[in-house]
């Protein structure tokens, strides 16, 4: 049985984080769970909707089951009918090398002339793997398939006998097991989960000794190479590659607030949820969670979101230590101003964390823990990705001060 997934509509108004999150987020109704079944009949190749070219020059693929109805942001961790693939692989594009123009009266060199008709091929150095192939070998054994009585997703072994996945992958499940890359299955139990950050921790019986993934301690940067590993459409150990498209994207969550997420164009689809987003060294930088659709389909269109590994690990450790999962609250309201850096504070809640830290009406928040703030939604996501009682460092621009002011605030 497939997991029922929410379609999250864009918020209708800016949030206030003076108190608990209140963003006016509406959750549209979704289809009832769909039983796993054989693929629907494949449309005629002449049909304009008969195929969907996956990835860069990948196979032609068709799916027989729609994920959810409507547009918006949809989480991506559940089992659907198997893909139906054509036998013939699509021909990848060839990048031609054009020789530069010669100086007046000078003939083109034989070498450049030959390059005009030869494809540009840059092979790896002798004995080296392509980056994605390297990550697949290093990280693949630490990425598992999550199989429940309600659906399927992915997970990452992050400690001895412990697996991290998405909350929505196991939400409502009464039976959970994992399947390793070499086909072994292990029973697992839910240690705890956080629906707001969409992270859950599983304890795997007899799972001691499973390969543990290396988690990155470096801050990701826009444009860096990324690899996703997971089980989209029940296709275990699927590897896709792309880049980090953006940092700290404010994404509405099921608790009515925002999460600061990594955005990536690495292909992630239903079943990838809970799996790894890694850097070129095979270190996990995020837990794949959701995608934004174009309103006409519910598969990947190049905009996916992952929980930053720093946030995911913080959640996991708090679950294991029995600490509170209440979101942090700063206690300010404000607005984004077009063409200006930061967020202008219009009001500070009496008795709140912001007032206690010395924030004032008229301050302009520039960064939170070093992350630039460009909108109020982004500020909300950065604050609500922390927990009550945590300390955050906020840099503000204050009227009358020539240099930015750094303020430490303990969140309510």
C-alpha positions as CSV (number, residue, x, y, z in Angstrom):
1,X,0.0,0.0,0.0
2,X,1.3,3.4,-0.9
3,X,1.9,6.2,1.6
4,X,-0.6,9.0,1.6
5,X,1.3,12.3,0.9
6,X,0.2,15.9,1.5
7,X,0.3,18.5,-1.2
8,X,1.5,21.7,0.5
9,X,0.1,24.9,-1.0
10,X,2.2,28.1,-0.9
11,X,1.5,30.2,2.2
12,X,-1.0,33.0,1.7
13,X,0.6,35.5,4.0
14,X,4.0,36.1,5.8
15,X,4.4,34.2,9.1
16,X,4.8,35.8,12.5
17,X,7.3,34.2,14.7
18,X,6.4,36.3,17.7
19,X,4.7,33.2,19.1
20,X,4.3,29.7,17.6
21,X,4.5,29.4,13.9
22,X,1.4,30.7,12.1
23,X,1.8,30.7,8.4
24,X,-1.7,30.1,7.0
25,X,-0.5,26.9,5.2
26,X,-3.2,24.8,3.7
27,X,-2.9,21.1,3.1
28,X,-4.8,20.0,0.1
29,X,-6.5,16.6,0.1
30,X,-4.7,13.8,-1.6
31,X,-5.7,10.6,-3.2
32,X,-6.5,7.6,-1.0
33,X,-3.7,5.0,-0.7
34,X,-3.2,3.0,-3.9
35,X,-2.5,-0.7,-3.8
36,X,0.6,-1.8,-5.5
37,X,-0.3,-3.2,-8.9
38,X,1.2,-4.0,-12.3
39,X,2.0,-1.0,-14.5
40,X,-0.8,0.5,-16.4
41,X,-0.8,-0.3,-20.2
42,X,1.9,1.7,-21.9
43,X,0.5,4.4,-24.2
44,X,1.3,4.4,-27.9
45,X,4.7,6.0,-28.7
46,X,2.7,8.4,-30.9
47,X,1.0,9.8,-27.9
48,X,2.5,13.2,-26.7
49,X,2.4,11.8,-23.1
50,X,3.8,8.4,-24.0
51,X,7.2,9.0,-22.4
52,X,9.2,11.0,-20.1
53,X,13.0,11.2,-20.6
54,X,14.6,10.8,-17.2
55,X,17.9,12.4,-16.3
56,X,20.5,13.4,-18.8
57,X,20.1,11.1,-21.8
58,X,18.7,8.4,-19.6
59,X,16.1,5.7,-20.5
60,X,12.6,6.5,-21.7
61,X,10.3,5.7,-18.8
62,X,6.6,5.6,-18.1
63,X,4.7,5.3,-14.8
64,X,1.3,3.8,-14.5
65,X,0.2,5.6,-11.2
66,X,-0.1,9.3,-10.5
67,X,1.4,10.3,-7.2
68,X,-0.9,13.0,-5.9
69,X,-3.4,15.3,-7.6
70,X,-2.5,19.0,-8.1
71,X,0.6,21.2,-7.9
72,X,2.7,22.3,-5.1
73,X,5.3,20.7,-2.8
74,X,5.0,17.0,-2.3
75,X,7.0,14.7,-0.2
76,X,8.6,11.8,-2.0
77,X,8.8,8.6,0.0
78,X,6.3,5.9,-1.0
79,X,6.0,2.8,-3.2
80,X,4.2,3.0,-6.5
81,X,3.6,0.7,-9.5
82,X,6.8,-0.4,-11.2
83,X,8.2,1.7,-14.0
84,X,7.8,0.4,-17.5
85,X,11.0,1.0,-19.6
86,X,11.7,0.8,-23.3
87,X,14.6,-1.5,-24.2
88,X,16.3,1.1,-26.3
89,X,18.3,3.6,-24.4
90,X,18.2,7.2,-25.5
91,X,21.3,8.6,-27.3
92,X,23.1,11.0,-25.1
93,X,23.9,14.5,-26.5
94,X,27.3,15.1,-28.0
95,X,29.1,18.3,-27.2
96,X,31.0,19.5,-30.2
97,X,34.2,21.5,-29.8
98,X,34.4,24.6,-32.0
99,X,37.8,25.9,-32.8
100,X,38.4,29.6,-32.1
101,X,38.6,32.0,-35.1
102,X,42.0,32.3,-36.6
103,X,43.7,35.7,-36.9
104,X,43.2,37.4,-40.3
105,X,44.9,35.5,-43.1
106,X,46.0,32.7,-40.7
107,X,44.9,29.1,-41.4
108,X,43.3,27.0,-38.8
109,X,45.7,24.4,-37.3
110,X,45.2,20.8,-38.1
111,X,44.7,20.1,-34.4
112,X,41.8,22.5,-34.0
113,X,40.4,21.5,-37.3
114,X,40.2,17.9,-36.1
115,X,38.6,19.0,-32.9
116,X,35.7,20.5,-34.7
117,X,34.3,17.1,-35.6
118,X,35.3,15.2,-32.4
119,X,33.2,15.0,-29.3
120,X,34.6,16.5,-26.1
121,X,35.5,13.6,-23.8
122,X,37.3,14.2,-20.5
123,X,37.9,10.8,-19.0
124,X,38.9,10.3,-15.4
125,X,42.6,9.9,-14.6
126,X,44.0,6.4,-14.8
127,X,42.8,4.3,-11.9
128,X,40.2,6.9,-10.8
129,X,36.4,6.5,-10.8
130,X,34.0,9.2,-12.0
131,X,32.8,11.2,-9.0
132,X,29.3,9.7,-9.0
133,X,30.7,6.2,-9.3
134,X,33.0,6.8,-6.4
135,X,30.2,8.0,-4.2
136,X,28.0,5.0,-5.2
137,X,30.8,2.6,-4.1
138,X,31.6,4.5,-0.9
139,X,28.1,5.5,0.3
140,X,25.8,3.0,-1.3
141,X,26.2,0.2,1.3
142,X,25.1,2.7,4.0
143,X,21.9,3.6,2.2
144,X,19.0,1.2,2.9
145,X,15.5,0.7,1.7
146,X,12.8,1.2,4.3
147,X,9.9,-1.2,3.9
148,X,6.7,-0.8,5.9
149,X,3.1,-2.1,5.8
150,X,2.0,1.2,4.3
151,X,4.8,2.0,1.8
152,X,8.4,2.3,1.0
153,X,11.2,4.8,1.3
154,X,14.9,5.1,2.0
155,X,17.2,5.6,4.9
156,X,20.8,6.2,6.0
157,X,22.8,4.2,8.6
158,X,24.3,7.1,10.6
159,X,25.5,5.2,13.7
160,X,25.9,1.6,14.8
161,X,22.5,-0.1,14.5
162,X,20.7,3.3,13.9
163,X,19.1,4.5,10.7
164,X,17.9,8.0,9.9
165,X,14.9,8.5,7.5
166,X,12.0,10.9,7.0
167,X,9.1,11.0,9.4
168,X,6.6,10.8,6.6
169,X,8.1,7.5,5.4
170,X,7.2,5.7,8.7
171,X,4.3,7.8,9.9
172,X,1.4,5.5,10.8
173,X,3.4,2.3,10.1
174,X,3.0,-0.7,12.4
175,X,5.7,-2.8,10.8
176,X,9.1,-1.5,9.6
177,X,12.1,-3.3,8.2
178,X,15.2,-2.3,6.3
179,X,16.7,-3.9,3.2
180,X,20.5,-3.5,2.7
181,X,22.2,-3.0,-0.6
182,X,23.2,-6.7,-0.6
183,X,19.6,-7.8,-0.1
184,X,19.6,-8.6,3.6
185,X,16.5,-7.6,5.7
186,X,16.4,-6.5,9.3
187,X,13.5,-5.8,11.6
188,X,13.6,-2.3,13.0
189,X,11.7,-0.2,15.6
190,X,10.9,3.5,15.8
191,X,13.0,5.3,18.4
192,X,11.3,8.6,17.7
193,X,10.5,11.2,15.1
194,X,10.0,14.9,14.5
195,X,7.2,15.7,12.0
196,X,8.2,19.4,11.9
197,X,11.7,18.6,10.5
198,X,10.5,15.4,8.9
199,X,13.3,13.3,10.5
200,X,12.9,9.9,12.2
201,X,15.3,7.5,13.9
202,X,15.1,3.7,13.6
203,X,16.8,1.1,15.8
204,X,17.8,-2.0,13.7
205,X,17.7,-5.3,15.5
206,X,20.8,-7.3,14.8
207,X,22.0,-4.2,12.8
208,X,25.4,-3.8,14.6
209,X,28.1,-3.8,12.0
210,X,26.2,-2.3,9.2
211,X,28.3,0.2,7.2
212,X,27.9,3.7,8.7
213,X,27.8,6.7,6.4
214,X,30.2,9.6,6.9
215,X,28.3,12.8,7.6
216,X,29.7,16.1,6.3
217,X,30.8,18.8,8.8
218,X,31.4,21.3,6.0
219,X,28.8,23.9,5.1
220,X,27.4,23.2,1.6
221,X,27.9,25.8,-1.1
222,X,25.7,26.7,-4.1
223,X,26.9,24.9,-7.2
224,X,28.7,22.0,-5.5
225,X,28.4,18.6,-7.0
226,X,25.9,16.3,-5.3
227,X,24.8,12.6,-5.6
228,X,21.5,11.2,-4.4
229,X,21.1,7.5,-3.5
230,X,17.8,5.9,-2.7
231,X,14.9,3.7,-3.8
232,X,12.7,5.8,-6.2
233,X,9.8,3.7,-7.5
234,X,11.2,0.6,-5.6
235,X,14.4,0.8,-7.7
236,X,16.9,0.2,-4.8
237,X,20.3,1.8,-5.0
238,X,19.4,4.3,-7.7
239,X,22.1,6.9,-8.1
240,X,21.5,10.4,-9.5
241,X,23.8,13.4,-9.7
242,X,23.4,17.2,-9.8
243,X,24.3,20.3,-7.8
244,X,23.2,22.3,-4.8
245,X,20.9,24.9,-6.3
246,X,20.3,27.0,-3.2
247,X,20.7,27.2,0.6
248,X,18.2,27.8,3.3
249,X,15.1,27.7,1.1
250,X,12.1,28.3,3.3
251,X,9.8,25.3,2.7
252,X,6.4,25.0,4.5
253,X,6.2,22.0,6.8
254,X,3.3,19.9,8.1
255,X,3.4,21.6,11.4
256,X,2.4,25.0,10.0
257,X,5.9,26.5,10.0
258,X,8.9,26.6,7.8
259,X,12.1,24.6,7.4
260,X,15.4,25.9,6.0
261,X,16.2,23.4,3.3
262,X,18.9,22.6,0.7
263,X,17.6,22.9,-2.8
264,X,19.0,20.6,-5.4
265,X,18.5,19.6,-9.1
266,X,19.6,16.1,-8.3
267,X,16.8,13.9,-9.4
268,X,14.8,12.7,-6.4
269,X,11.4,11.0,-6.7
270,X,8.9,9.1,-4.6
271,X,10.9,6.5,-2.8
272,X,14.0,8.7,-2.4
273,X,12.6,10.2,0.7
274,X,14.9,9.5,3.7
275,X,17.8,8.7,1.4
276,X,21.2,10.4,1.2
277,X,22.3,13.6,-0.6
278,X,26.0,13.5,-0.7
279,X,29.1,15.5,-1.8
280,X,31.7,14.2,-4.2
281,X,33.6,12.6,-1.3
282,X,30.6,10.5,-0.4
283,X,29.8,12.4,2.8
284,X,26.1,13.0,3.5
285,X,25.1,16.7,3.3
286,X,21.3,16.2,3.5
287,X,18.4,13.8,3.8
288,X,16.2,13.9,0.7
289,X,12.7,14.9,1.6
290,X,10.5,16.5,-1.0
291,X,10.1,17.9,-4.5
292,X,8.2,20.8,-6.1
293,X,6.1,19.9,-9.0
294,X,4.9,21.8,-12.1
295,X,1.2,21.1,-11.5
296,X,0.9,18.6,-14.3
297,X,3.0,15.8,-13.0
298,X,4.3,14.6,-9.7
299,X,7.8,13.4,-10.6
300,X,11.1,15.3,-10.6
301,X,11.2,18.6,-12.5
302,X,14.6,19.6,-11.1
303,X,13.6,21.2,-7.8
304,X,14.1,19.0,-4.8
305,X,14.7,19.7,-1.2
306,X,16.8,18.0,1.5
307,X,17.0,18.5,5.2
308,X,20.6,19.8,5.9
309,X,22.5,17.1,7.7
310,X,23.4,19.5,10.5
311,X,19.7,19.9,11.2
312,X,18.9,16.2,10.7
313,X,21.7,15.1,13.0
314,X,20.6,17.6,15.7
315,X,17.1,16.2,15.5
316,X,18.4,12.6,15.7
317,X,20.6,13.3,18.7
318,X,17.8,15.1,20.5
319,X,15.5,12.1,19.9
320,X,18.1,9.7,21.2
321,X,18.8,11.9,24.3
322,X,15.1,12.4,25.0
323,X,15.3,16.2,24.6
324,X,12.5,18.5,23.6
325,X,11.6,18.9,19.9
326,X,9.7,22.1,20.4
327,X,10.6,24.7,17.7
328,X,12.6,27.7,18.7
329,X,10.7,31.1,18.8
330,X,12.5,34.4,18.5
331,X,9.6,36.7,19.2
332,X,9.7,39.3,16.4
333,X,7.5,40.3,13.5
334,X,8.6,42.2,10.5
335,X,8.6,42.4,6.7
336,X,10.8,41.9,3.7
337,X,11.5,45.1,1.8
338,X,12.2,44.9,-1.9
339,X,15.7,45.9,-2.9
340,X,17.0,46.0,0.6
341,X,19.2,43.4,2.4
342,X,17.9,41.6,5.5
343,X,14.5,41.8,7.3
344,X,13.3,44.9,9.1
345,X,11.9,44.2,12.6
346,X,8.6,46.1,13.1
347,X,7.7,44.7,16.6
348,X,9.4,42.8,19.4
349,X,7.3,40.6,21.7
350,X,7.3,41.6,25.3
351,X,9.1,39.0,27.4
352,X,10.3,37.0,24.4
353,X,13.7,35.8,23.4
354,X,14.4,38.7,21.1
355,X,13.6,41.3,23.8
356,X,15.7,39.5,26.3
357,X,18.7,39.5,23.9
358,X,18.3,43.2,23.1
359,X,16.8,43.2,19.7
360,X,14.8,46.3,18.9
361,X,12.1,47.5,16.6
362,X,13.8,49.1,13.6
363,X,16.7,46.6,13.7
364,X,17.4,44.9,10.4
365,X,18.4,41.2,10.7
366,X,21.2,40.4,8.3
367,X,22.3,36.9,9.3
368,X,21.4,34.0,11.6
369,X,24.3,31.9,12.7
370,X,26.2,33.2,9.7
371,X,23.5,32.5,7.1
372,X,22.3,35.5,5.2
373,X,18.7,36.5,5.6
374,X,16.9,37.7,2.5
375,X,13.2,37.4,3.4
376,X,11.0,37.0,6.4
377,X,10.1,33.4,5.3
378,X,13.8,32.6,5.2
379,X,14.2,34.1,8.7
380,X,11.3,31.9,9.9
381,X,12.9,28.8,8.4
382,X,16.3,29.5,9.9
383,X,14.8,30.1,13.4
384,X,12.4,27.3,13.3
385,X,15.1,24.8,12.3
386,X,16.4,25.3,15.8
387,X,14.8,24.2,19.1
388,X,13.6,25.9,22.2
389,X,16.5,26.7,24.5
390,X,19.1,26.8,21.7
391,X,21.4,29.8,21.3
392,X,21.6,31.6,17.9
393,X,23.8,34.4,16.9
394,X,22.1,37.2,15.0
395,X,23.8,40.1,13.2
396,X,21.6,43.2,12.9
397,X,22.0,46.6,11.3
398,X,20.8,49.2,13.8
399,X,19.9,52.8,13.0
400,X,22.6,55.1,14.2
401,X,25.3,52.4,14.3
402,X,27.9,52.4,11.6
403,X,28.8,48.8,12.0
404,X,26.5,45.7,12.3
405,X,25.7,44.5,15.9
406,X,26.1,40.9,16.9
407,X,23.4,39.6,19.3
408,X,23.2,36.2,21.0
409,X,19.6,35.0,21.6
410,X,18.4,32.0,23.5
411,X,15.2,30.9,21.7
412,X,12.0,30.4,23.6
